[in-house]
Amino acid sequence: QDTFRKDQVWFCEKENNVTELFSLADFKVRKGVDNLESAYLSGRYGAVPYLK
């Protein structure tokens, strides 16, 4: 079972002092095929991963 629904995951990008916010629900995700964590860390969803 997934921890979050796609509409509960949001990404943001900042460019030229403008922040864009978008949802994972905006992307076509193939359930059972796409590994969301790997896709995010590889930059597939556009947002740059920030890990501390």
JOPEBEL-V669767 format. One record per residue. N is the residue number from 1. SS is DSSP state (~ for helix, > for strand, _ for the rest). OMEGA is omega in whole degrees, -180 to 180 (* if undefined). Layout:
n:N ss:SS omega:OMEGA
n:N ss:SS omega:OMEGA
//
This chain:
n:1 ss:_ omega:179
n:2 ss:_ omega:178
n:3 ss:_ omega:-179
n:4 ss:_ omega:170
n:5 ss:_ omega:-179
n:6 ss:~ omega:-179
n:7 ss:~ omega:177
n:8 ss:~ omega:-179
n:9 ss:_ omega:-178
n:10 ss:> omega:178
n:11 ss:> omega:173
n:12 ss:> omega:175
n:13 ss:> omega:178
n:14 ss:> omega:178
n:15 ss:> omega:-180
n:16 ss:_ omega:179
n:17 ss:_ omega:176
n:18 ss:> omega:180
n:19 ss:> omega:178
n:20 ss:> omega:-180
n:21 ss:> omega:179
n:22 ss:> omega:-173
n:23 ss:> omega:173
n:24 ss:~ omega:179
n:25 ss:~ omega:178
n:26 ss:~ omega:-176
n:27 ss:_ omega:174
n:28 ss:_ omega:-179
n:29 ss:_ omega:180
n:30 ss:_ omega:-177
n:31 ss:_ omega:179
n:32 ss:_ omega:-179
n:33 ss:_ omega:-178
n:34 ss:_ omega:172
n:35 ss:_ omega:-173
n:36 ss:~ omega:-179
n:37 ss:~ omega:179
n:38 ss:~ omega:179
n:39 ss:~ omega:178
n:40 ss:~ omega:-178
n:41 ss:~ omega:178
n:42 ss:_ omega:177
n:43 ss:_ omega:-177
n:44 ss:_ omega:-176
n:45 ss:_ omega:174
n:46 ss:_ omega:180
n:47 ss:_ omega:-180
n:48 ss:_ omega:180
n:49 ss:_ omega:176
n:50 ss:_ omega:-179
n:51 ss:_ omega:-178
n:52 ss:_ omega:*
//
